[in-house]
């Protein structure tokens, strides 16, 4: 059975849990390093998901069907 990729929300919640655990200071050094590494991987995953979402939101579909970058007027 193929494993389901975590959603952004699941990953963010897991990242928050790990940060709280690390902040508590109750973890031993080896476990803290393991959790820190896992947290960094989750942070990278979340960052990539946000970038992908931002890229999609920044494009609009024009009448002729072409994708064009969306730019706000200041």
ABEGO torsion letter per residue (X at the ends): XBBBBBBAAAAAAAAAAAAAAAAAGABBAAAAAAAAAAAAAAAAAAAAAAAAAAAAAABBBBAAGBBBBBBBBX
